[in-house]
Amino acid sequence: MRFKLRQMEVFRAVMLTGSMNGAAKLLFVSQPAISRLIAHTELSLGLQLFERDKGKLTPTPEAHRLFQEVGPLFEEALRIDELARDLAERPEGALTLCSSPSLALNFVPPVIAQYLELYPNVRLKYHTTLLADMAHELLGRKAELAISVLPIDHPNLVVEPLATGEMVCILPQGHPLASQPAVGLAELAQHRLILYSRNIPFGQLVAAAFQRANVSWTSAVDIVRAELACALVRVGAGVAIVDQFSVGEQGWPGVVTRPLRESIPLSLSLVRSRFERPSRQVQRFMRLIKEHARTGPALAGRPRAAQCILP
């Protein structure tokens, strides 16, 4: 192997910090040691990785190409290192979860709190990910279990339906439409609209609903996260359509939530890799979140709108 792991580590450190001195500080070694190893690496590979001019380093095109490949390798190495530490320090193991961003605001946190109360010795890692990246996260072992707010179809994933929900409209407190029990798309279209961008799945769902209802609409503000819409609605910037899971049971101060007359349904799923048998930790979490979907509190907008669809 001409490009050894230690050489990759030093090369990556130089690329990240932009200098030999920065790499030395990052790796807790001397600057001359870094310089010698980079020079040896260039010699053994037969490649010039950096152009040197008055003490400044400029990566060559070859260095940039190598860096693209080295990055994912070290992410995997760090994952393995974390796994080894977890095995040594936590006999109960670890659990790595990801979810759609909207579920991270209200739906998933109570389940995590319950899980940690029941299994305090398990190390839990949780992050959000977009629908387009979910398969990569699971098949790349960056997460063991995902909770998706939209359908996902992949031959190498196991998808279990969890619950259903819907889009809702949010209005500033005191808005004329807030006095109604439900609001139609045609009524919303008469006001300044804050909507999900049509570049993301939520935005495509909302656009399709307007088209089905034969309602013309124009978005005044495009957003990609529901909390941005809530913040804008609260200060009177407009009215919005968001997923009910982002609003949650309590809603936002100064914001009124109402169901839409034209339903825009959502389908929550539990997703995992077909190639990995679910660990004990994953099975425990799945049981808890299924129970939460069955018996959890009603969400804002319509009582019990998020209905469990599991037997």
VENCORSUL-V968688 format. One record per backbone hydrogen bond with DSSP energy under -0.5 kcal/mol. CO is the residue of the C=O (numbers start at 1). NH is the residue of the N-H. If there is no record, write none. Layout:
<<CO NH> <CO NH>>
This chain:
<<2 4> <4 8> <5 9> <6 10> <7 11> <8 12> <9 13> <10 14> <11 15> <12 16> <13 17> <14 18> <19 23> <20 24> <21 25> <22 26> <23 27> <24 28> <24 29> <30 34> <31 35> <32 36> <33 37> <34 38> <35 39> <36 40> <37 41> <38 42> <39 43> <40 44> <41 45> <42 46> <42 47> <47 49> <49 60> <51 53> <51 58> <53 56> <56 53> <58 51> <60 64> <61 65> <62 66> <63 67> <64 68> <65 69> <66 69> <66 70> <67 71> <68 72> <69 73> <70 74> <71 75> <72 76> <73 77> <74 78> <75 79> <76 80> <77 81> <78 82> <79 83> <80 84> <81 85> <82 86> <83 87> <84 88> <85 89> <86 90> <90 93> <93 123> <95 97> <95 125> <96 144> <96 145> <97 127> <98 147> <99 129> <100 103> <100 104> <101 104> <102 105> <102 106> <103 108> <106 110> <108 111> <108 112> <109 113> <110 114> <111 115> <112 116> <113 117> <114 118> <115 119> <119 122> <122 124> <123 95> <125 97> <127 99> <130 133> <130 134> <131 134> <131 135> <133 137> <134 138> <135 139> <136 140> <137 142> <137 143> <138 141> <145 98> <146 148> <146 271> <147 100> <148 269> <149 267> <152 154> <154 157> <156 274> <157 159> <158 160> <158 272> <159 161> <160 270> <162 309> <163 268> <164 307> <165 266> <166 244> <167 260> <168 242> <169 258> <170 240> <171 256> <172 175> <175 178> <176 179> <177 180> <181 259> <183 261> <184 188> <185 189> <187 190> <188 191> <192 239> <193 195> <193 220> <193 221> <194 241> <195 223> <197 200> <197 203> <200 204> <201 205> <202 206> <203 207> <204 208> <205 209> <206 210> <207 211> <208 212> <209 213> <210 215> <211 214> <218 193> <221 195> <223 197> <225 228> <225 229> <226 230> <227 231> <228 232> <229 233> <230 234> <231 235> <232 237> <233 236> <239 194> <240 170> <242 168> <243 246> <243 247> <244 248> <247 251> <248 300> <252 255> <254 173> <256 171> <258 169> <259 183> <261 263> <263 265> <264 167> <266 165> <268 162> <268 163> <269 148> <270 160> <271 146> <272 158> <273 276> <279 283> <280 284> <281 285> <282 286> <283 287> <284 288> <285 289> <286 290> <287 291> <288 292> <289 293> <290 294> <291 295> <292 296> <299 302> <301 259> <302 305> <305 307> <307 164>>
